Amino acid sequence: MCTYRTEKVAVSGSGKGHDGWFPVTEATVYFDHPVHAPAAHTLNVDFLNPARGAGARVALELDPEAARAVAEVILATLDGLPSGLVTSTP
């Protein structure tokens, strides 16, 4: 069953697409039928820069267990950084 729940968040980073690296300004997260992944439903994450058109997009389709594992590893990595290392700007 699709929930149609979609979350968007502003981000600052870079993504690598067909034409090389580009600035990423937005992430969209939703649970739906995948286009390519071999699963009935996946957690889908799109990193994009809408100002650069459809080609400025990196898409992920993760099964729920993989999505949770990636989320946990991301949080563990950030939580394990030395104090003062994380800043909002370089």
C-alpha positions in Angstrom: 0.0 0.0 0.0 1.4 3.4 -0.9 1.1 6.1 1.7 1.8 9.0 -0.6 3.6 10.6 2.4 6.5 12.7 1.0 9.0 14.6 3.1 11.2 17.3 1.6 14.2 18.9 3.2 16.6 21.6 2.1 20.2 20.3 2.1 23.6 21.5 1.2 26.0 19.1 -0.5 27.0 17.6 -3.8 25.8 14.7 -6.0 27.3 12.9 -8.9 25.1 12.3 -11.9 25.5 11.5 -15.6 27.2 14.9 -16.3 29.4 14.9 -13.3 29.2 16.6 -9.9 26.5 19.2 -9.2 25.3 21.1 -6.0 22.4 19.4 -4.2 19.9 21.7 -2.6 17.0 19.4 -1.8 16.2 15.9 -0.6 12.8 14.1 -1.1 12.0 11.0 0.9 9.0 8.8 0.3 7.8 5.1 0.5 6.4 3.8 -2.8 6.7 1.2 -5.5 10.3 1.2 -6.9 11.1 1.8 -10.5 14.1 -0.6 -10.5 14.8 -2.2 -7.1 13.6 -5.8 -6.8 11.0 -5.2 -4.0 7.3 -4.5 -3.8 7.9 -1.2 -1.9 11.0 0.8 -1.1 12.1 3.9 0.7 13.0 6.3 -2.0 15.4 9.2 -1.6 16.0 11.7 -4.3 18.8 14.2 -3.9 18.4 17.0 -6.4 18.9 20.6 -7.5 15.6 21.7 -9.1 17.2 24.9 -10.5 19.4 22.7 -12.7 16.6 20.6 -14.3 15.8 16.9 -14.3 19.4 15.8 -14.9 20.5 17.1 -11.6 19.1 14.2 -9.5 20.5 11.2 -7.7 17.9 8.6 -6.8 18.0 5.7 -4.3 15.5 2.9 -3.8 16.2 1.0 -0.6 14.3 -1.9 0.9 13.1 -1.0 4.4 15.8 -3.0 6.2 18.6 -1.4 4.2 17.1 2.1 4.7 17.1 1.6 8.5 20.6 0.3 8.4 21.9 3.3 6.4 20.0 5.7 8.7 21.5 4.1 11.8 25.1 4.1 10.3 24.7 7.8 9.3 23.6 8.7 12.8 26.3 6.6 14.5 29.0 8.2 12.3 27.8 11.7 13.1 27.5 10.9 16.8 31.0 9.5 16.8 32.7 12.6 15.5 35.1 14.5 17.7 33.6 17.5 19.5 33.9 20.7 17.4 34.6 18.9 14.1 31.1 19.4 12.7 30.3 22.9 11.5 27.5 24.3 9.4 29.9 25.8 6.8 33.4 24.8 5.6 
